[in-house]
Amino acid sequence: MGVRRLLERVRARQAEGIVAVPVRSEEPIGDATAFVPGEVYLEVRLRQMWLTNERELWREYQPFGAVVTEFLRDGRRVSIPSVLGANELSRRLQVTAADDAIEVGNIRVAGPVPYEGDDVSVLLALFRTRTADWMARSLTVVEDVASAVGFTGLVATTAIADALVRGVESLLDMNDVELRVGAYCAWSSPTGPDGTPASSTELRPTHYAIMRRPRVGTSASDLDALRVKDGRLHRLDNGVLVPYSEHDFMLISVEARKNRDDVRGLPWYQLWTQTLRLLFDGDLTGARQRWLQTAGAIFTDDLTRGHRQRLYEECELEFAAQLQRFAAAGMAFRGDDTPTTAPATADDVVRRVFG
């Protein structure tokens, strides 16, 4: 897999001044307490990226980040990249008052995807290179392809995902590409009772910080003082939480989620909306045909087993009720006897199933 070669290159460039450590959180991580196969979604977010020298970075360098998440999908391991080029980072950045620093936060880089079990790993890296037109164009192409296909599309089309990983690899061949922060984080599948991790190396909802900080002089107590609050990295100073700003860092969250908030982007939603519209227009035959397509789209690997079943049941009940309503009104064709109230919307089912 391309991610293996990418990992080797990141490790080869990893300086002694990079520290990677799990961080305790002052708040829940996601909406589930454990990774239970088949029942929760895996999601990885870049919670915060802090860069201490905004002027130097954006005027003299071209920054780009790469996050590669590896997990089990349909019984096989897949590696899905997320590419954060200058365009994406520029849209997200906030200039702070602290020493000309910039902050980027809360970017979903993987998921949500049903957790099927087995190990999960994340390769996280931020690079920079001297600004050059050809490099900027290359980065833009890789970033645009990743954005256009999207996470769900990359999962379904692993050939494109592998090509994007190779694209990032090719950029690392350049001598003037510098690794700023980077680490490879891996967690084994939960083996404790009810999915509760039995050790710190096992998969659980967690925050993980990767920072460009000298290892010499960084004590265990320094790292133990790190905390996450409101999605941002802090340090505990005499019992008070202070925002961390001393070094460049990236903070990610690996989350277990009972629900997913992007279901309106899945194919079933558009088909279900069209089904209801055909009913409202009086095309009962067309509505029945579209409902069959909707039912097929509901049984997707993008949803957990429980969500697939409940969504199908809710849509089936709603369709039967609306079909009876319009058939009773004699709506074989739309005419003056159109009901004065519209049928249920697709969002009604979304709220009932996903909250």
matplotlib code that plots the C-alpha trace (Angstrom):
import matplotlib.pyplot as plt

x = [0.0, 1.1, 0.6, 3.5, 5.9, 4.5, 5.0, 8.6, 9.3, 7.7, 9.7, 12.9, 12.2, 11.0, 13.3, 14.2, 12.1, 8.8, 6.7, 3.5, 1.3, -2.3, -4.0, -6.6, -9.8, -12.0, -15.0, -16.7, -15.1, -17.9, -21.2, -20.3, -18.0, -16.5, -15.8, -18.3, -18.1, -21.2, -22.8, -20.8, -19.2, -15.5, -14.6, -11.3, -11.1, -8.3, -9.5, -6.7, -3.6, -1.5, 1.4, 3.5, 5.0, 2.2, 4.2, 7.1, 4.8, 2.5, 4.9, 7.9, 6.5, 3.8, 2.2, 0.3, -1.0, -1.7, -3.8, -4.1, -6.6, -6.4, -9.3, -11.4, -14.0, -16.1, -13.6, -10.5, -8.1, -8.3, -6.2, -8.0, -6.2, -7.2, -5.1, -5.0, -3.4, -2.9, -6.4, -8.2, -5.9, -6.4, -10.2, -10.0, -7.3, -7.8, -5.0, -4.5, -3.0, -0.3, 3.0, 1.6, 0.4, -2.4, -4.9, -6.9, -9.6, -12.4, -11.8, -13.3, -10.5, -12.0, -15.5, -18.0, -17.8, -19.2, -16.6, -16.2, -13.6, -9.9, -7.1, -7.2, -4.2, -3.7, -0.7, -0.7, 1.9, 2.3, 4.9, 6.2, 8.2, 9.6, 6.8, 7.1, 4.4, 4.8, 4.6, 1.5, -0.1, 0.7, -0.7, -3.8, -4.5, -4.1, -6.3, -9.0, -9.3, -9.6, -12.2, -14.2, -14.4, -15.0, -14.4, -17.3, -16.2, -12.6, -13.8, -15.8, -13.0, -9.8, -7.9, -8.3, -7.4, -4.2, -3.4, -3.7, -1.4, 1.1, 0.7, 1.7, 4.6, 5.9, 5.9, 8.1, 10.7, 11.7, 14.6, 13.2, 10.0, 10.3, 8.4, 7.1, 5.1, 4.2, 3.5, 2.0, -0.6, -2.0, -4.5, -5.5, -9.1, -10.9, -10.8, -12.1, -15.7, -18.4, -15.7, -14.0, -10.3, -8.1, -4.9, -3.8, -2.8, -6.3, -8.8, -10.9, -12.2, -9.1, -7.3, -3.8, -1.3, 1.7, 4.0, 7.3, 8.9, 12.4, 12.4, 15.4, 14.0, 10.5, 9.6, 6.9, 5.2, 5.2, 3.2, 1.0, -0.1, -1.7, -5.4, -8.1, -11.0, -13.5, -11.7, -8.4, -5.1, -4.4, -1.8, -2.5, -0.6, -1.0, -4.5, -5.6, -6.1, -4.1, -4.3, -1.2, 0.7, 4.4, 5.1, 3.6, 1.2, -1.7, -4.4, -6.7, -9.7, -10.5, -14.2, -16.9, -20.3, -23.7, -25.1, -23.8, -24.7, -24.1, -26.8, -28.4, -25.4, -26.0, -27.8, -30.9, -31.8, -32.2, -34.1, -36.5, -37.0, -37.9, -40.3, -42.2, -42.3, -43.7, -46.4, -47.3, -47.4, -49.8, -47.5, -48.2, -46.5, -43.4, -43.4, -43.6, -40.6, -38.6, -39.4, -37.9, -34.7, -34.7, -35.1, -32.1, -30.0, -30.9, -29.0, -25.6, -22.3, -22.2, -24.7, -24.6, -26.8, -29.1, -29.5, -30.2, -33.0, -34.6, -34.4, -36.0, -38.8, -39.5, -39.4, -41.6, -44.2, -44.1, -44.4, -47.4, -49.2, -48.6, -49.5, -52.8, -53.5, -52.9, -54.6, -57.7, -57.8, -57.9, -54.5, -53.8, -53.1, -52.5, -55.6, -57.8, -58.2, -54.6, -54.5, -53.9, -51.1, -47.8, -46.6, -44.0, -40.5, -37.4, -36.1, -38.9, -37.5, -33.9, -34.9, -36.7, -33.8, -30.7, -32.0]
y = [0.0, 3.5, 4.6, 2.3, 4.1, 7.4, 6.4, 5.4, 8.8, 10.7, 8.7, 9.3, 13.0, 13.1, 15.3, 14.7, 17.8, 16.2, 15.0, 12.9, 12.2, 11.3, 14.1, 13.9, 15.6, 17.8, 17.0, 14.0, 12.9, 12.2, 10.8, 7.2, 5.9, 2.9, 1.6, -1.3, -3.0, -2.5, -0.1, 3.2, 5.4, 6.2, 9.8, 11.7, 15.5, 17.9, 19.8, 22.4, 23.3, 26.0, 27.6, 30.1, 32.2, 33.2, 35.7, 33.4, 30.5, 32.3, 34.7, 32.5, 28.9, 26.8, 24.7, 21.5, 18.8, 15.1, 12.8, 9.2, 7.0, 3.2, 1.1, -2.0, -1.6, -4.5, -6.9, -5.4, -2.6, 0.6, 3.8, 7.0, 10.3, 13.9, 16.6, 20.0, 22.4, 26.1, 26.8, 24.7, 26.1, 29.7, 29.4, 28.0, 30.0, 32.6, 35.1, 35.4, 38.2, 35.9, 36.6, 36.6, 33.1, 31.4, 28.8, 26.3, 24.2, 21.6, 20.0, 16.5, 14.5, 11.0, 9.5, 9.1, 5.5, 2.4, 0.9, -2.8, -3.7, -4.4, -1.8, 1.9, 4.0, 7.7, 9.2, 12.9, 15.3, 19.0, 20.0, 23.2, 24.0, 27.2, 28.7, 27.8, 28.0, 24.4, 23.1, 25.2, 23.8, 20.2, 20.7, 22.3, 19.4, 16.8, 18.9, 19.5, 15.9, 14.9, 17.5, 16.7, 13.0, 13.4, 10.9, 8.6, 8.5, 7.7, 4.8, 3.5, 4.1, 3.0, 3.3, 7.1, 7.1, 5.2, 7.6, 10.6, 9.0, 8.4, 12.1, 13.2, 10.7, 12.3, 15.7, 14.3, 13.3, 17.0, 18.0, 21.3, 19.8, 20.1, 18.1, 20.5, 18.1, 14.5, 11.2, 7.8, 6.8, 3.2, 1.6, -2.0, -3.2, -3.1, -6.4, -5.4, -6.2, -4.5, -2.9, -1.1, -0.9, -3.0, -0.9, 2.5, 1.1, -0.1, 2.0, 4.4, 7.9, 10.0, 13.3, 13.1, 16.0, 16.1, 19.1, 20.5, 20.7, 19.7, 16.3, 17.3, 19.3, 18.1, 16.2, 13.7, 16.2, 18.8, 16.4, 15.2, 18.8, 19.0, 19.0, 19.5, 21.8, 23.2, 21.4, 23.3, 22.3, 23.7, 23.2, 23.0, 25.8, 25.9, 24.4, 26.8, 25.7, 28.0, 27.8, 26.2, 28.4, 27.7, 25.5, 24.4, 21.5, 19.6, 18.2, 15.4, 13.6, 10.0, 9.7, 7.0, 8.3, 6.8, 9.0, 10.7, 14.3, 14.0, 11.6, 14.2, 13.8, 10.0, 8.8, 7.5, 11.0, 12.5, 9.4, 9.7, 13.4, 12.5, 9.8, 12.2, 14.8, 12.3, 11.5, 15.1, 15.5, 12.6, 10.3, 7.2, 4.8, 6.9, 7.2, 3.4, 2.9, 5.6, 4.0, 0.7, 2.6, 4.4, 1.1, -0.3, 2.8, 2.6, -0.7, 0.9, 0.2, 3.9, 3.2, 0.9, -2.2, -0.6, 2.6, 0.8, -1.3, 1.6, 3.9, 1.4, 0.8, 4.5, 5.2, 2.2, 3.3, 6.9, 5.8, 3.5, 6.3, 8.9, 6.5, 5.7, 9.4, 10.4, 7.3, 8.0, 11.5, 10.2, 11.6, 9.5, 12.9, 16.2, 18.5, 20.8, 18.3, 18.5, 18.3, 21.6, 20.1, 18.8, 15.3, 14.7, 15.9, 13.8, 15.6, 14.2, 10.7, 12.0, 13.5, 10.4, 8.1, 10.2, 12.8]
z = [0.0, -0.7, 2.9, 3.9, 1.7, 2.8, 6.4, 5.8, 4.3, 7.1, 9.6, 7.7, 7.9, 11.4, 13.5, 17.1, 17.9, 17.2, 20.2, 19.9, 22.9, 23.8, 25.7, 28.5, 27.7, 29.9, 27.8, 26.1, 22.8, 20.3, 21.6, 22.3, 25.0, 23.2, 19.7, 19.4, 16.0, 13.9, 16.3, 16.1, 13.4, 13.3, 12.8, 12.8, 13.1, 13.1, 16.2, 16.1, 14.2, 15.7, 13.8, 15.7, 12.8, 10.4, 8.5, 7.6, 6.7, 4.4, 2.7, 2.2, 2.2, 0.7, 3.5, 3.1, 5.4, 4.8, 7.0, 6.0, 8.0, 7.8, 8.9, 8.0, 5.3, 3.9, 5.5, 3.9, 5.1, 3.2, 3.5, 2.9, 2.5, 3.3, 1.7, 3.3, 0.8, 1.1, -0.3, 2.4, 5.1, 4.0, 4.1, 7.7, 9.3, 12.0, 12.7, 16.5, 18.6, 20.0, 18.3, 14.7, 15.1, 13.1, 14.1, 12.0, 13.6, 13.5, 10.1, 9.6, 7.9, 8.0, 8.4, 9.6, 8.6, 10.4, 12.6, 11.6, 14.2, 13.9, 14.3, 13.3, 12.4, 11.5, 9.7, 10.4, 8.9, 8.1, 5.5, 4.0, 1.0, -0.5, -2.6, -6.2, -9.0, -10.1, -6.5, -5.9, -9.0, -8.1, -4.6, -5.9, -8.3, -5.5, -3.1, -5.7, -6.6, -3.0, -2.3, -5.4, -4.7, -1.0, 1.8, 0.9, -2.7, -1.8, 0.4, -2.5, -5.1, -3.4, -6.7, -6.5, -2.8, -3.5, -6.4, -4.0, -1.5, -4.3, -5.3, -1.8, -1.9, -5.1, -3.5, -0.6, -3.1, -3.4, -1.2, -0.2, 1.3, 5.1, 7.7, 10.4, 12.5, 11.9, 13.6, 13.0, 15.6, 15.7, 18.0, 18.3, 18.3, 21.7, 23.6, 27.0, 28.2, 26.1, 23.9, 26.8, 26.1, 28.4, 27.8, 26.6, 23.2, 22.4, 20.4, 22.4, 21.8, 22.3, 21.6, 20.2, 19.9, 17.6, 18.3, 17.1, 20.4, 21.5, 23.2, 25.3, 28.2, 27.7, 30.8, 31.4, 33.8, 30.9, 28.7, 31.6, 32.1, 28.6, 28.4, 25.8, 26.5, 24.0, 21.2, 21.9, 23.5, 26.9, 29.7, 33.4, 35.1, 38.9, 38.6, 35.8, 32.2, 29.9, 26.0, 24.7, 22.2, 22.8, 19.8, 16.4, 16.9, 15.4, 17.7, 16.4, 17.9, 17.1, 17.9, 18.3, 17.2, 17.6, 14.9, 11.8, 10.8, 7.1, 6.0, 3.7, 1.5, 1.0, -2.2, -0.3, 0.8, -2.7, -3.9, -0.9, -1.5, -5.2, -4.0, -1.8, -4.6, -7.1, -4.6, -4.2, -8.0, -8.2, -10.1, -8.0, -10.4, -10.5, -6.8, -6.3, -8.7, -6.9, -3.6, -4.7, -5.6, -2.3, -0.4, -2.2, -1.5, 2.2, 2.5, 2.1, 3.9, 4.8, 7.6, 10.6, 10.7, 13.2, 11.2, 8.0, 9.6, 11.4, 8.4, 6.1, 8.6, 9.0, 5.3, 4.5, 7.0, 5.8, 2.1, 2.8, 4.8, 2.1, -0.7, 1.0, 1.5, -2.1, -3.5, -1.4, -2.8, -6.3, -7.2, -10.2, -11.9, -10.3, -10.7, -8.7, -6.0, -4.9, -1.1, 0.7, 2.9, 1.5, 2.3, 4.9, 4.1, 3.9, 7.0, 9.1, 8.8, 9.3, 12.6, 13.8, 13.0, 13.5, 16.0]

ax = plt.figure().add_subplot(projection="3d")
ax.plot(x, y, z, "-o")
ax.set_aspect("equal")
plt.show()
